[in-house]
Amino acid sequence: MERVDKILASRTDFSRKDAKKLIAQGRVRLNGRLVCAPDEKVDLEADVLQLDGKSLLLQKHLYLMMNKPAGVLSAARDPKQPTVLDLLGEEYRRTGLFPAGRLDKDTEGFVLITDDGEFAHRILSPKRHVPKTYHARIDGPVTDQMVEAFASGVALEDGTLCKPAQLCVLEDGGEPLCQVVLTQGMYHQVKRMFLSCGRRVLWLKRTAIGALPLDKTLGPGQVRKITDKEILLLLGKI
Ligand code: URA
């Protein structure tokens, strides 16, 4: 159980002081009834809290899947450039949200946004080997040697040895579309792996985290909640 003013402040852009005013103005309802005092207690699992008639998401932690568009930073906040958090609608505003893991500014696709640090650590920790799947368009053919090099561990141009990764071709041609599956997440890793094989990445999209694919119905910049079942999939529990 948590105080209503505290929840209002953590789930909206209002401060705790503002929250008290909202309550006094009769703009807050708990299970349909007007809230009278800021210290009324809310059950995060069972209650419905509304501000100006709109329900707030009460669950303790939020897990979101976003299809990040190119040109947006996968950072929490940036003074100059738009970030994935700036794209979130009002219903998903709450303190403590951050993108779990980074995609380059020009990379598209699956970004997991949460306020659950422990969960993020489990998805990102190199020890857990949660695979990340990417689709990449590159500027030349995929050779057998490249597939073998990815499978045995590419040596990057600075000498860093990558863990084994899967590479396969999805669409042949002068600029083939490839699928890459990594179990680690070094800076610019996909681009640097291809570069060390003499190829440039022209376009890159993350299409899955673990066994959870990016929802194909999400357009660029769109976001939706990850279901409880999908959380288990992400954690490799089903
Ligand atoms: N590898 C890259 O090169 N860039 C990304 O954004 C993610 C993986």
py3Dmol code that shows the C-alpha trace and the ligand (Angstrom):
import py3Dmol

protein = """\
ATOM      1  CA  MET A   1       0.000   0.000   0.000  1.00  0.00           C
ATOM      2  CA  GLU A   2       1.307   3.454  -0.889  1.00  0.00           C
ATOM      3  CA  ARG A   3       0.167   7.013  -0.248  1.00  0.00           C
ATOM      4  CA  VAL A   4      -1.945   8.493  -3.009  1.00  0.00           C
ATOM      5  CA  ASP A   5       0.127  11.718  -3.284  1.00  0.00           C
ATOM      6  CA  LYS A   6       3.318   9.694  -3.656  1.00  0.00           C
ATOM      7  CA  ILE A   7       1.846   7.576  -6.416  1.00  0.00           C
ATOM      8  CA  LEU A   8       0.479  10.609  -8.252  1.00  0.00           C
ATOM      9  CA  ALA A   9       3.909  12.239  -8.161  1.00  0.00           C
ATOM     10  CA  SER A  10       5.656   9.120  -9.451  1.00  0.00           C
ATOM     11  CA  ARG A  11       3.171   8.363 -12.249  1.00  0.00           C
ATOM     12  CA  THR A  12       2.676  11.877 -13.648  1.00  0.00           C
ATOM     13  CA  ASP A  13       4.683  15.041 -14.253  1.00  0.00           C
ATOM     14  CA  PHE A  14       3.168  16.600 -11.118  1.00  0.00           C
ATOM     15  CA  SER A  15       5.196  17.084  -7.940  1.00  0.00           C
ATOM     16  CA  ARG A  16       4.026  15.786  -4.581  1.00  0.00           C
ATOM     17  CA  LYS A  17       2.971  19.319  -3.659  1.00  0.00           C
ATOM     18  CA  ASP A  18       0.947  19.571  -6.886  1.00  0.00           C
ATOM     19  CA  ALA A  19      -0.564  16.172  -6.124  1.00  0.00           C
ATOM     20  CA  LYS A  20      -1.960  17.512  -2.863  1.00  0.00           C
ATOM     21  CA  LYS A  21      -3.571  20.400  -4.779  1.00  0.00           C
ATOM     22  CA  LEU A  22      -5.066  18.011  -7.349  1.00  0.00           C
ATOM     23  CA  ILE A  23      -6.648  16.071  -4.515  1.00  0.00           C
ATOM     24  CA  ALA A  24      -8.001  19.256  -2.912  1.00  0.00           C
ATOM     25  CA  GLN A  25      -9.447  20.281  -6.313  1.00  0.00           C
ATOM     26  CA  GLY A  26     -11.384  17.005  -6.482  1.00  0.00           C
ATOM     27  CA  ARG A  27      -9.547  15.777  -9.582  1.00  0.00           C
ATOM     28  CA  VAL A  28      -8.456  12.431  -8.123  1.00  0.00           C
ATOM     29  CA  ARG A  29     -10.635   9.351  -7.654  1.00  0.00           C
ATOM     30  CA  LEU A  30      -9.842   6.013  -6.062  1.00  0.00           C
ATOM     31  CA  ASN A  31     -12.084   3.180  -7.254  1.00  0.00           C
ATOM     32  CA  GLY A  32     -14.550   5.796  -8.445  1.00  0.00           C
ATOM     33  CA  ARG A  33     -14.748   7.672  -5.151  1.00  0.00           C
ATOM     34  CA  LEU A  34     -13.264  11.156  -4.644  1.00  0.00           C
ATOM     35  CA  VAL A  35      -9.975  11.091  -2.732  1.00  0.00           C
ATOM     36  CA  CYS A  36     -10.159  13.405   0.291  1.00  0.00           C
ATOM     37  CA  ALA A  37      -6.669  13.206   1.787  1.00  0.00           C
ATOM     38  CA  PRO A  38      -3.156  12.848   0.344  1.00  0.00           C
ATOM     39  CA  ASP A  39      -2.289  10.090   2.802  1.00  0.00           C
ATOM     40  CA  GLU A  40      -5.038   7.724   1.658  1.00  0.00           C
ATOM     41  CA  LYS A  41      -3.502   4.350   0.876  1.00  0.00           C
ATOM     42  CA  VAL A  42      -3.608   2.704  -2.519  1.00  0.00           C
ATOM     43  CA  ASP A  43      -3.287  -1.003  -3.253  1.00  0.00           C
ATOM     44  CA  LEU A  44      -1.125  -1.133  -6.398  1.00  0.00           C
ATOM     45  CA  GLU A  45      -2.425  -4.566  -7.350  1.00  0.00           C
ATOM     46  CA  ALA A  46      -6.155  -4.050  -6.914  1.00  0.00           C
ATOM     47  CA  ASP A  47      -7.150  -0.363  -6.934  1.00  0.00           C
ATOM     48  CA  VAL A  48      -8.046   1.966  -9.792  1.00  0.00           C
ATOM     49  CA  LEU A  49      -6.647   5.477  -9.383  1.00  0.00           C
ATOM     50  CA  GLN A  50      -7.873   8.163 -11.749  1.00  0.00           C
ATOM     51  CA  LEU A  51      -6.699  11.692 -12.422  1.00  0.00           C
ATOM     52  CA  ASP A  52      -9.189  13.823 -14.338  1.00  0.00           C
ATOM     53  CA  GLY A  53     -11.064  10.639 -15.229  1.00  0.00           C
ATOM     54  CA  LYS A  54      -7.993   8.910 -16.718  1.00  0.00           C
ATOM     55  CA  SER A  55      -6.700   5.736 -15.047  1.00  0.00           C
ATOM     56  CA  LEU A  56      -3.057   5.678 -14.019  1.00  0.00           C
ATOM     57  CA  LEU A  57      -0.958   2.540 -14.388  1.00  0.00           C
ATOM     58  CA  LEU A  58      -0.413   1.378 -10.844  1.00  0.00           C
ATOM     59  CA  GLN A  59       1.624  -1.787 -11.201  1.00  0.00           C
ATOM     60  CA  LYS A  60       4.922  -1.617  -9.334  1.00  0.00           C
ATOM     61  CA  HIS A  61       7.113  -1.873 -12.401  1.00  0.00           C
ATOM     62  CA  LEU A  62       6.497  -1.039 -16.017  1.00  0.00           C
ATOM     63  CA  TYR A  63       7.934  -3.056 -18.928  1.00  0.00           C
ATOM     64  CA  LEU A  64       7.565  -1.537 -22.380  1.00  0.00           C
ATOM     65  CA  MET A  65       8.517  -2.629 -25.858  1.00  0.00           C
ATOM     66  CA  MET A  66       9.323   0.208 -28.250  1.00  0.00           C
ATOM     67  CA  ASN A  67      10.066   0.119 -31.944  1.00  0.00           C
ATOM     68  CA  LYS A  68      12.741   2.818 -31.876  1.00  0.00           C
ATOM     69  CA  PRO A  69      12.930   4.915 -35.009  1.00  0.00           C
ATOM     70  CA  ALA A  70      16.290   5.998 -36.443  1.00  0.00           C
ATOM     71  CA  GLY A  71      17.341   9.466 -35.248  1.00  0.00           C
ATOM     72  CA  VAL A  72      16.266   8.987 -31.632  1.00  0.00           C
ATOM     73  CA  LEU A  73      18.690   8.340 -28.768  1.00  0.00           C
ATOM     74  CA  SER A  74      18.193   5.276 -26.585  1.00  0.00           C
ATOM     75  CA  ALA A  75      19.054   7.297 -23.496  1.00  0.00           C
ATOM     76  CA  ALA A  76      16.856   8.473 -20.645  1.00  0.00           C
ATOM     77  CA  ARG A  77      17.131  12.210 -21.284  1.00  0.00           C
ATOM     78  CA  ASP A  78      19.246  14.439 -23.473  1.00  0.00           C
ATOM     79  CA  PRO A  79      19.332  18.243 -23.428  1.00  0.00           C
ATOM     80  CA  LYS A  80      19.532  18.536 -27.231  1.00  0.00           C
ATOM     81  CA  GLN A  81      18.259  15.428 -28.945  1.00  0.00           C
ATOM     82  CA  PRO A  82      15.028  13.414 -28.735  1.00  0.00           C
ATOM     83  CA  THR A  83      15.208  10.233 -26.692  1.00  0.00           C
ATOM     84  CA  VAL A  84      13.037   7.131 -26.499  1.00  0.00           C
ATOM     85  CA  LEU A  85      11.507   8.458 -23.261  1.00  0.00           C
ATOM     86  CA  ASP A  86      10.401  11.632 -25.050  1.00  0.00           C
ATOM     87  CA  LEU A  87       8.308   9.422 -27.358  1.00  0.00           C
ATOM     88  CA  LEU A  88       6.287   7.894 -24.522  1.00  0.00           C
ATOM     89  CA  GLY A  89       2.670   8.932 -24.222  1.00  0.00           C
ATOM     90  CA  GLU A  90       1.276  10.426 -21.030  1.00  0.00           C
ATOM     91  CA  GLU A  91      -0.112   7.076 -19.858  1.00  0.00           C
ATOM     92  CA  TYR A  92       3.420   5.699 -19.503  1.00  0.00           C
ATOM     93  CA  ARG A  93       4.953   8.651 -17.626  1.00  0.00           C
ATOM     94  CA  ARG A  94       6.529   7.588 -14.364  1.00  0.00           C
ATOM     95  CA  THR A  95       9.765   8.266 -12.595  1.00  0.00           C
ATOM     96  CA  GLY A  96      12.712   5.941 -12.934  1.00  0.00           C
ATOM     97  CA  LEU A  97      12.123   4.688 -16.483  1.00  0.00           C
ATOM     98  CA  PHE A  98      15.178   3.990 -18.614  1.00  0.00           C
ATOM     99  CA  PRO A  99      16.012   2.026 -21.750  1.00  0.00           C
ATOM    100  CA  ALA A 100      17.584  -1.331 -20.861  1.00  0.00           C
ATOM    101  CA  GLY A 101      20.541  -1.408 -23.214  1.00  0.00           C
ATOM    102  CA  ARG A 102      21.564   0.916 -25.973  1.00  0.00           C
ATOM    103  CA  LEU A 103      20.986   1.041 -29.685  1.00  0.00           C
ATOM    104  CA  ASP A 104      22.913   3.474 -31.846  1.00  0.00           C
ATOM    105  CA  LYS A 105      21.082   6.625 -32.870  1.00  0.00           C
ATOM    106  CA  ASP A 106      20.721   5.333 -36.441  1.00  0.00           C
ATOM    107  CA  THR A 107      19.659   1.812 -35.364  1.00  0.00           C
ATOM    108  CA  GLU A 108      15.962   0.941 -35.327  1.00  0.00           C
ATOM    109  CA  GLY A 109      13.953  -1.645 -33.503  1.00  0.00           C
ATOM    110  CA  PHE A 110      13.316  -3.282 -30.155  1.00  0.00           C
ATOM    111  CA  VAL A 111      14.173  -1.173 -27.111  1.00  0.00           C
ATOM    112  CA  LEU A 112      12.998  -2.414 -23.743  1.00  0.00           C
ATOM    113  CA  ILE A 113      12.051   0.413 -21.396  1.00  0.00           C
ATOM    114  CA  THR A 114      11.520  -0.281 -17.726  1.00  0.00           C
ATOM    115  CA  ASP A 115      11.916   1.080 -14.198  1.00  0.00           C
ATOM    116  CA  ASP A 116      13.016  -2.321 -12.875  1.00  0.00           C
ATOM    117  CA  GLY A 117      16.794  -2.212 -12.527  1.00  0.00           C
ATOM    118  CA  GLU A 118      17.108  -5.796 -11.402  1.00  0.00           C
ATOM    119  CA  PHE A 119      15.170  -7.077 -14.397  1.00  0.00           C
ATOM    120  CA  ALA A 120      17.239  -4.926 -16.778  1.00  0.00           C
ATOM    121  CA  HIS A 121      20.405  -6.349 -15.290  1.00  0.00           C
ATOM    122  CA  ARG A 122      19.179  -9.895 -15.894  1.00  0.00           C
ATOM    123  CA  ILE A 123      18.489  -9.132 -19.559  1.00  0.00           C
ATOM    124  CA  LEU A 124      21.740  -7.258 -20.126  1.00  0.00           C
ATOM    125  CA  SER A 125      24.276  -9.100 -18.009  1.00  0.00           C
ATOM    126  CA  PRO A 126      26.832 -10.845 -20.252  1.00  0.00           C
ATOM    127  CA  LYS A 127      26.716 -13.760 -17.821  1.00  0.00           C
ATOM    128  CA  ARG A 128      23.098 -14.485 -18.710  1.00  0.00           C
ATOM    129  CA  HIS A 129      23.787 -14.737 -22.482  1.00  0.00           C
ATOM    130  CA  VAL A 130      20.355 -13.401 -23.443  1.00  0.00           C
ATOM    131  CA  PRO A 131      20.616 -13.340 -27.251  1.00  0.00           C
ATOM    132  CA  LYS A 132      19.831 -10.172 -29.192  1.00  0.00           C
ATOM    133  CA  THR A 133      18.746 -10.585 -32.826  1.00  0.00           C
ATOM    134  CA  TYR A 134      19.474  -7.969 -35.492  1.00  0.00           C
ATOM    135  CA  HIS A 135      18.606  -7.542 -39.139  1.00  0.00           C
ATOM    136  CA  ALA A 136      21.304  -5.754 -41.095  1.00  0.00           C
ATOM    137  CA  ARG A 137      21.573  -4.642 -44.689  1.00  0.00           C
ATOM    138  CA  ILE A 138      25.221  -4.641 -45.734  1.00  0.00           C
ATOM    139  CA  ASP A 139      27.141  -3.351 -48.720  1.00  0.00           C
ATOM    140  CA  GLY A 140      28.435  -6.627 -50.211  1.00  0.00           C
ATOM    141  CA  PRO A 141      27.924 -10.369 -50.317  1.00  0.00           C
ATOM    142  CA  VAL A 142      28.075 -12.659 -47.309  1.00  0.00           C
ATOM    143  CA  THR A 143      30.803 -15.253 -47.835  1.00  0.00           C
ATOM    144  CA  ASP A 144      31.201 -18.659 -46.183  1.00  0.00           C
ATOM    145  CA  GLN A 145      34.320 -17.292 -44.469  1.00  0.00           C
ATOM    146  CA  MET A 146      32.236 -14.511 -42.896  1.00  0.00           C
ATOM    147  CA  VAL A 147      29.661 -17.002 -41.570  1.00  0.00           C
ATOM    148  CA  GLU A 148      32.507 -19.111 -40.154  1.00  0.00           C
ATOM    149  CA  ALA A 149      34.255 -16.077 -38.667  1.00  0.00           C
ATOM    150  CA  PHE A 150      31.025 -14.987 -36.921  1.00  0.00           C
ATOM    151  CA  ALA A 151      30.493 -18.554 -35.639  1.00  0.00           C
ATOM    152  CA  SER A 152      33.972 -18.869 -34.201  1.00  0.00           C
ATOM    153  CA  GLY A 153      34.276 -15.279 -32.877  1.00  0.00           C
ATOM    154  CA  VAL A 154      35.192 -12.231 -34.966  1.00  0.00           C
ATOM    155  CA  ALA A 155      38.346 -10.315 -34.072  1.00  0.00           C
ATOM    156  CA  LEU A 156      37.475  -6.612 -34.246  1.00  0.00           C
ATOM    157  CA  GLU A 157      39.882  -4.137 -35.808  1.00  0.00           C
ATOM    158  CA  ASP A 158      41.189  -3.099 -32.376  1.00  0.00           C
ATOM    159  CA  GLY A 159      41.968  -6.755 -31.561  1.00  0.00           C
ATOM    160  CA  THR A 160      38.931  -7.423 -29.328  1.00  0.00           C
ATOM    161  CA  LEU A 161      37.701 -10.981 -29.773  1.00  0.00           C
ATOM    162  CA  CYS A 162      33.912 -11.300 -29.941  1.00  0.00           C
ATOM    163  CA  LYS A 163      31.953 -14.256 -28.634  1.00  0.00           C
ATOM    164  CA  PRO A 164      30.583 -16.652 -31.262  1.00  0.00           C
ATOM    165  CA  ALA A 165      27.591 -15.217 -33.153  1.00  0.00           C
ATOM    166  CA  GLN A 166      25.170 -16.503 -35.761  1.00  0.00           C
ATOM    167  CA  LEU A 167      25.115 -14.959 -39.215  1.00  0.00           C
ATOM    168  CA  CYS A 168      22.704 -15.969 -41.972  1.00  0.00           C
ATOM    169  CA  VAL A 169      21.361 -14.376 -45.136  1.00  0.00           C
ATOM    170  CA  LEU A 170      17.663 -13.512 -45.266  1.00  0.00           C
ATOM    171  CA  GLU A 171      17.642 -11.852 -48.692  1.00  0.00           C
ATOM    172  CA  ASP A 172      20.397 -12.274 -51.250  1.00  0.00           C
ATOM    173  CA  GLY A 173      21.581  -9.562 -53.616  1.00  0.00           C
ATOM    174  CA  GLY A 174      24.212  -6.864 -54.013  1.00  0.00           C
ATOM    175  CA  GLU A 175      23.179  -5.449 -50.638  1.00  0.00           C
ATOM    176  CA  PRO A 176      22.016  -8.550 -48.781  1.00  0.00           C
ATOM    177  CA  LEU A 177      19.774  -8.540 -45.745  1.00  0.00           C
ATOM    178  CA  CYS A 178      21.330 -10.619 -42.956  1.00  0.00           C
ATOM    179  CA  GLN A 179      20.312 -11.852 -39.551  1.00  0.00           C
ATOM    180  CA  VAL A 180      22.857 -11.652 -36.737  1.00  0.00           C
ATOM    181  CA  VAL A 181      22.365 -13.128 -33.273  1.00  0.00           C
ATOM    182  CA  LEU A 182      24.694 -11.902 -30.528  1.00  0.00           C
ATOM    183  CA  THR A 183      24.975 -12.831 -26.864  1.00  0.00           C
ATOM    184  CA  GLN A 184      26.970  -9.756 -25.917  1.00  0.00           C
ATOM    185  CA  GLY A 185      26.448  -6.044 -26.454  1.00  0.00           C
ATOM    186  CA  MET A 186      29.619  -4.117 -27.139  1.00  0.00           C
ATOM    187  CA  TYR A 187      29.567  -0.601 -28.525  1.00  0.00           C
ATOM    188  CA  HIS A 188      28.701  -0.635 -32.285  1.00  0.00           C
ATOM    189  CA  GLN A 189      29.253  -4.387 -32.151  1.00  0.00           C
ATOM    190  CA  VAL A 190      27.339  -5.492 -35.266  1.00  0.00           C
ATOM    191  CA  LYS A 191      28.801  -2.681 -37.354  1.00  0.00           C
ATOM    192  CA  ARG A 192      32.334  -3.407 -36.126  1.00  0.00           C
ATOM    193  CA  MET A 193      31.972  -7.159 -36.717  1.00  0.00           C
ATOM    194  CA  PHE A 194      30.964  -6.582 -40.326  1.00  0.00           C
ATOM    195  CA  LEU A 195      33.661  -3.943 -40.745  1.00  0.00           C
ATOM    196  CA  SER A 196      36.343  -6.394 -39.703  1.00  0.00           C
ATOM    197  CA  CYS A 197      35.059  -8.634 -42.547  1.00  0.00           C
ATOM    198  CA  GLY A 198      35.241  -5.723 -45.012  1.00  0.00           C
ATOM    199  CA  ARG A 199      31.535  -4.847 -45.056  1.00  0.00           C
ATOM    200  CA  ARG A 200      29.674  -1.720 -44.044  1.00  0.00           C
ATOM    201  CA  VAL A 201      26.267  -1.841 -42.365  1.00  0.00           C
ATOM    202  CA  LEU A 202      23.816   0.300 -44.338  1.00  0.00           C
ATOM    203  CA  TRP A 203      20.780  -0.293 -42.111  1.00  0.00           C
ATOM    204  CA  LEU A 204      20.356  -2.009 -38.762  1.00  0.00           C
ATOM    205  CA  LYS A 205      17.324  -3.060 -36.743  1.00  0.00           C
ATOM    206  CA  ARG A 206      17.039  -5.087 -33.529  1.00  0.00           C
ATOM    207  CA  THR A 207      14.228  -7.589 -34.085  1.00  0.00           C
ATOM    208  CA  ALA A 208      14.247  -9.682 -30.889  1.00  0.00           C
ATOM    209  CA  ILE A 209      15.540  -9.816 -27.333  1.00  0.00           C
ATOM    210  CA  GLY A 210      15.863 -13.384 -26.110  1.00  0.00           C
ATOM    211  CA  ALA A 211      12.870 -15.372 -27.362  1.00  0.00           C
ATOM    212  CA  LEU A 212      10.684 -12.259 -27.567  1.00  0.00           C
ATOM    213  CA  PRO A 213      10.336 -10.796 -31.070  1.00  0.00           C
ATOM    214  CA  LEU A 214       9.563  -7.144 -31.683  1.00  0.00           C
ATOM    215  CA  ASP A 215       5.799  -6.846 -32.216  1.00  0.00           C
ATOM    216  CA  LYS A 216       5.409  -6.353 -35.980  1.00  0.00           C
ATOM    217  CA  THR A 217       2.306  -4.231 -35.490  1.00  0.00           C
ATOM    218  CA  LEU A 218       4.341  -1.507 -33.731  1.00  0.00           C
ATOM    219  CA  GLY A 219       5.181   1.292 -36.149  1.00  0.00           C
ATOM    220  CA  PRO A 220       8.336   3.402 -35.686  1.00  0.00           C
ATOM    221  CA  GLY A 221       8.131   5.213 -32.329  1.00  0.00           C
ATOM    222  CA  GLN A 222       5.208   3.125 -31.084  1.00  0.00           C
ATOM    223  CA  VAL A 223       5.255   1.373 -27.766  1.00  0.00           C
ATOM    224  CA  ARG A 224       3.226  -1.192 -25.871  1.00  0.00           C
ATOM    225  CA  LYS A 225       3.327  -2.966 -22.533  1.00  0.00           C
ATOM    226  CA  ILE A 226       5.117  -6.304 -22.384  1.00  0.00           C
ATOM    227  CA  THR A 227       2.728  -8.957 -21.036  1.00  0.00           C
ATOM    228  CA  ASP A 228       3.497 -11.120 -17.998  1.00  0.00           C
ATOM    229  CA  LYS A 229       3.900 -14.128 -20.291  1.00  0.00           C
ATOM    230  CA  GLU A 230       6.373 -12.208 -22.453  1.00  0.00           C
ATOM    231  CA  ILE A 231       8.386 -11.295 -19.353  1.00  0.00           C
ATOM    232  CA  LEU A 232       8.789 -15.019 -18.664  1.00  0.00           C
ATOM    233  CA  LEU A 233       9.829 -15.545 -22.291  1.00  0.00           C
ATOM    234  CA  LEU A 234      12.441 -12.801 -21.925  1.00  0.00           C
ATOM    235  CA  LEU A 235      13.797 -14.431 -18.815  1.00  0.00           C
ATOM    236  CA  GLY A 236      13.930 -17.807 -20.606  1.00  0.00           C
ATOM    237  CA  LYS A 237      11.470 -19.300 -18.130  1.00  0.00           C
ATOM    238  CA  ILE A 238       9.033 -20.660 -20.747  1.00  0.00           C
TER     239      ILE A 238
END
"""
ligand_1 = """\
8
URA
N 25.368 -3.162 -32.933
C 25.594 -1.977 -33.516
O 26.542 -1.811 -34.250
N 24.733 -0.979 -33.253
C 23.649 -1.132 -32.485
O 22.888 -0.182 -32.316
C 23.433 -2.365 -31.866
C 24.311 -3.378 -32.115
"""
view = py3Dmol.view(width=600, height=400)
view.addModel(protein, "pdb")
view.setStyle({"model": 0}, {"cartoon": {"style": "trace"}})
view.addModel(ligand_1, "xyz")
view.setStyle({"model": 1}, {"stick": {}})
view.zoomTo()
view.show()
